Amino acid sequence: MADIQYQPIGLVHSRYQTVAGMPIQPTSASALPGTLEILPKFAPGLKDLGGFSHIIVLYHFHRVREPKLLVTPFLDSQPHGVFATRAPTRPNPIGLSIVKLLRVRRNILEIANLDILDGTPVLDIKPYVPEFDQPSTPRVGWLKQATRKIRTQKSDARFQPSKTKNQQPRRPKP
């Protein structure tokens, strides 16, 4: 199989400088506003996005150093397969957040309910469309017992890599 390569289309700007203490999902009570700075060459792709109330942001977990197939997620004390969780230590470290779009200003997206680390590379943005993206009878598996904790649970350092020399995120080239 051929290698797959992506280029960032922009960066996340948020108040979250470290993983510990961040909200674990956009619906958390502590999720804050922030911005997505889209590289100028991709700005034409933002045309008409301002008409949507929410967007799906796909991003690269840039601080993940190694994947783990079994993880103990924030909302449970038992290990689960990584694909049954939202844990960042995935074979392909791709994150997904549905955030509220407040405003589009040239190449800057002002958003609310941000749960993404500052400096995170943005891979893609899609409009959230309830008729496409919201199943009518979802099942939530092992999370059924933990859903009451989602709005208040904070992340800790369990998925944070050990300190390395080059831990600072690289900014994409315009």
TORKOL-4160 file (C-alpha; in steps of 0.2 Angstrom, whole numbers, padded with zeros to 4 digits, m for minus):
174
<pt num="1" X="0000" Y="0000" Z="0000"/>
<pt num="2" X="0007" Y="0017" Z="m0004"/>
<pt num="3" X="0011" Y="0030" Z="0009"/>
<pt num="4" X="m0003" Y="0043" Z="0012"/>
<pt num="5" X="0003" Y="0061" Z="0015"/>
<pt num="6" X="m0007" Y="0076" Z="0021"/>
<pt num="7" X="m0002" Y="0094" Z="0022"/>
<pt num="8" X="m0009" Y="0106" Z="0036"/>
<pt num="9" X="m0021" Y="0119" Z="0030"/>
<pt num="10" X="m0019" Y="0129" Z="0046"/>
<pt num="11" X="m0016" Y="0130" Z="0064"/>
<pt num="12" X="m0027" Y="0130" Z="0080"/>
<pt num="13" X="m0025" Y="0145" Z="0092"/>
<pt num="14" X="m0031" Y="0141" Z="0109"/>
<pt num="15" X="m0028" Y="0144" Z="0128"/>
<pt num="16" X="m0023" Y="0126" Z="0130"/>
<pt num="17" X="m0004" Y="0125" Z="0131"/>
<pt num="18" X="m0003" Y="0108" Z="0139"/>
<pt num="19" X="m0014" Y="0092" Z="0138"/>
<pt num="20" X="m0017" Y="0091" Z="0156"/>
<pt num="21" X="m0032" Y="0100" Z="0162"/>
<pt num="22" X="m0040" Y="0102" Z="0144"/>
<pt num="23" X="m0058" Y="0097" Z="0141"/>
<pt num="24" X="m0060" Y="0080" Z="0134"/>
<pt num="25" X="m0073" Y="0085" Z="0122"/>
<pt num="26" X="m0081" Y="0101" Z="0114"/>
<pt num="27" X="m0096" Y="0099" Z="0124"/>
<pt num="28" X="m0087" Y="0101" Z="0141"/>
<pt num="29" X="m0092" Y="0115" Z="0152"/>
<pt num="30" X="m0074" Y="0121" Z="0151"/>
<pt num="31" X="m0072" Y="0122" Z="0132"/>
<pt num="32" X="m0067" Y="0139" Z="0127"/>
<pt num="33" X="m0067" Y="0150" Z="0112"/>
<pt num="34" X="m0052" Y="0150" Z="0100"/>
<pt num="35" X="m0047" Y="0152" Z="0082"/>
<pt num="36" X="m0042" Y="0142" Z="0067"/>
<pt num="37" X="m0030" Y="0151" Z="0056"/>
<pt num="38" X="m0031" Y="0145" Z="0039"/>
<pt num="39" X="m0016" Y="0147" Z="0028"/>
<pt num="40" X="m0020" Y="0161" Z="0015"/>
<pt num="41" X="m0018" Y="0149" Z="0000"/>
<pt num="42" X="m0033" Y="0139" Z="0007"/>
<pt num="43" X="m0044" Y="0154" Z="0011"/>
<pt num="44" X="m0054" Y="0154" Z="m0005"/>
<pt num="45" X="m0061" Y="0137" Z="0002"/>
<pt num="46" X="m0069" Y="0145" Z="0016"/>
<pt num="47" X="m0082" Y="0154" Z="0004"/>
<pt num="48" X="m0100" Y="0151" Z="0011"/>
<pt num="49" X="m0094" Y="0142" Z="0027"/>
<pt num="50" X="m0101" Y="0157" Z="0037"/>
<pt num="51" X="m0118" Y="0151" Z="0034"/>
<pt num="52" X="m0116" Y="0135" Z="0045"/>
<pt num="53" X="m0118" Y="0136" Z="0064"/>
<pt num="54" X="m0105" Y="0121" Z="0067"/>
<pt num="55" X="m0090" Y="0114" Z="0059"/>
<pt num="56" X="m0081" Y="0097" Z="0060"/>
<pt num="57" X="m0062" Y="0100" Z="0062"/>
<pt num="58" X="m0050" Y="0086" Z="0058"/>
<pt num="59" X="m0033" Y="0089" Z="0065"/>
<pt num="60" X="m0016" Y="0080" Z="0068"/>
<pt num="61" X="m0012" Y="0075" Z="0086"/>
<pt num="62" X="0005" Y="0083" Z="0084"/>
<pt num="63" X="0011" Y="0078" Z="0102"/>
<pt num="64" X="0007" Y="0059" Z="0101"/>
<pt num="65" X="0023" Y="0050" Z="0099"/>
<pt num="66" X="0018" Y="0031" Z="0099"/>
<pt num="67" X="0001" Y="0023" Z="0096"/>
<pt num="68" X="m0007" Y="0012" Z="0109"/>
<pt num="69" X="m0020" Y="m0001" Z="0104"/>
<pt num="70" X="m0027" Y="m0003" Z="0122"/>
<pt num="71" X="m0030" Y="0013" Z="0132"/>
<pt num="72" X="m0039" Y="0018" Z="0148"/>
<pt num="73" X="m0049" Y="0033" Z="0143"/>
<pt num="74" X="m0053" Y="0048" Z="0154"/>
<pt num="75" X="m0071" Y="0042" Z="0157"/>
<pt num="76" X="m0067" Y="0024" Z="0163"/>
<pt num="77" X="m0055" Y="0015" Z="0173"/>
<pt num="78" X="m0054" Y="m0001" Z="0162"/>
<pt num="79" X="m0044" Y="m0003" Z="0146"/>
<pt num="80" X="m0053" Y="m0002" Z="0129"/>
<pt num="81" X="m0047" Y="m0004" Z="0111"/>
<pt num="82" X="m0042" Y="0013" Z="0105"/>
<pt num="83" X="m0055" Y="0012" Z="0091"/>
<pt num="84" X="m0068" Y="0011" Z="0104"/>
<pt num="85" X="m0062" Y="0028" Z="0112"/>
<pt num="86" X="m0058" Y="0045" Z="0107"/>
<pt num="87" X="m0040" Y="0043" Z="0114"/>
<pt num="88" X="m0026" Y="0052" Z="0104"/>
<pt num="89" X="m0014" Y="0038" Z="0104"/>
<pt num="90" X="m0020" Y="0031" Z="0087"/>
<pt num="91" X="m0011" Y="0022" Z="0073"/>
<pt num="92" X="m0015" Y="0038" Z="0063"/>
<pt num="93" X="m0016" Y="0052" Z="0075"/>
<pt num="94" X="m0031" Y="0061" Z="0068"/>
<pt num="95" X="m0043" Y="0070" Z="0079"/>
<pt num="96" X="m0060" Y="0076" Z="0076"/>
<pt num="97" X="m0070" Y="0090" Z="0085"/>
<pt num="98" X="m0087" Y="0097" Z="0081"/>
<pt num="99" X="m0086" Y="0116" Z="0086"/>
<pt num="100" X="m0097" Y="0131" Z="0085"/>
<pt num="101" X="m0093" Y="0143" Z="0071"/>
<pt num="102" X="m0095" Y="0161" Z="0077"/>
<pt num="103" X="m0087" Y="0170" Z="0063"/>
<pt num="104" X="m0077" Y="0169" Z="0047"/>
<pt num="105" X="m0065" Y="0184" Z="0045"/>
<pt num="106" X="m0054" Y="0182" Z="0029"/>
<pt num="107" X="m0043" Y="0167" Z="0034"/>
<pt num="108" X="m0048" Y="0166" Z="0052"/>
<pt num="109" X="m0062" Y="0156" Z="0060"/>
<pt num="110" X="m0068" Y="0161" Z="0077"/>
<pt num="111" X="m0075" Y="0146" Z="0086"/>
<pt num="112" X="m0082" Y="0141" Z="0102"/>
<pt num="113" X="m0082" Y="0125" Z="0112"/>
<pt num="114" X="m0063" Y="0122" Z="0108"/>
<pt num="115" X="m0055" Y="0107" Z="0115"/>
<pt num="116" X="m0039" Y="0107" Z="0105"/>
<pt num="117" X="m0021" Y="0111" Z="0110"/>
<pt num="118" X="m0013" Y="0127" Z="0104"/>
<pt num="119" X="m0003" Y="0125" Z="0089"/>
<pt num="120" X="m0012" Y="0109" Z="0083"/>
<pt num="121" X="m0011" Y="0107" Z="0064"/>
<pt num="122" X="m0028" Y="0108" Z="0055"/>
<pt num="123" X="m0030" Y="0095" Z="0041"/>
<pt num="124" X="m0048" Y="0098" Z="0035"/>
<pt num="125" X="m0064" Y="0107" Z="0039"/>
<pt num="126" X="m0081" Y="0101" Z="0035"/>
<pt num="127" X="m0098" Y="0109" Z="0038"/>
<pt num="128" X="m0109" Y="0100" Z="0051"/>
<pt num="129" X="m0125" Y="0095" Z="0044"/>
<pt num="130" X="m0137" Y="0086" Z="0056"/>
<pt num="131" X="m0146" Y="0077" Z="0042"/>
<pt num="132" X="m0130" Y="0069" Z="0037"/>
<pt num="133" X="m0120" Y="0068" Z="0054"/>
<pt num="134" X="m0133" Y="0064" Z="0067"/>
<pt num="135" X="m0139" Y="0046" Z="0067"/>
<pt num="136" X="m0157" Y="0044" Z="0074"/>
<pt num="137" X="m0154" Y="0029" Z="0086"/>
<pt num="138" X="m0136" Y="0029" Z="0091"/>
<pt num="139" X="m0128" Y="0017" Z="0103"/>
<pt num="140" X="m0113" Y="0023" Z="0114"/>
<pt num="141" X="m0106" Y="0006" Z="0120"/>
<pt num="142" X="m0096" Y="0006" Z="0136"/>
<pt num="143" X="m0098" Y="0025" Z="0137"/>
<pt num="144" X="m0117" Y="0023" Z="0142"/>
<pt num="145" X="m0112" Y="0022" Z="0160"/>
<pt num="146" X="m0100" Y="0037" Z="0159"/>
<pt num="147" X="m0110" Y="0050" Z="0149"/>
<pt num="148" X="m0115" Y="0060" Z="0164"/>
<pt num="149" X="m0096" Y="0064" Z="0167"/>
<pt num="150" X="m0092" Y="0071" Z="0149"/>
<pt num="151" X="m0096" Y="0089" Z="0153"/>
<pt num="152" X="m0085" Y="0090" Z="0168"/>
<pt num="153" X="m0071" Y="0077" Z="0165"/>
<pt num="154" X="m0054" Y="0085" Z="0162"/>
<pt num="155" X="m0039" Y="0077" Z="0153"/>
<pt num="156" X="m0024" Y="0072" Z="0163"/>
<pt num="157" X="m0006" Y="0068" Z="0158"/>
<pt num="158" X="m0010" Y="0049" Z="0153"/>
<pt num="159" X="m0008" Y="0052" Z="0135"/>
<pt num="160" X="0005" Y="0065" Z="0136"/>
<pt num="161" X="0022" Y="0060" Z="0129"/>
<pt num="162" X="0038" Y="0060" Z="0139"/>
<pt num="163" X="0047" Y="0077" Z="0137"/>
<pt num="164" X="0058" Y="0077" Z="0121"/>
<pt num="165" X="0070" Y="0090" Z="0114"/>
<pt num="166" X="0059" Y="0095" Z="0099"/>
<pt num="167" X="0042" Y="0095" Z="0108"/>
<pt num="168" X="0037" Y="0112" Z="0100"/>
<pt num="169" X="0025" Y="0111" Z="0086"/>
<pt num="170" X="0031" Y="0115" Z="0069"/>
<pt num="171" X="0021" Y="0129" Z="0060"/>
<pt num="172" X="0016" Y="0125" Z="0042"/>
<pt num="173" X="0023" Y="0135" Z="0028"/>
<pt num="174" X="0012" Y="0147" Z="0019"/>
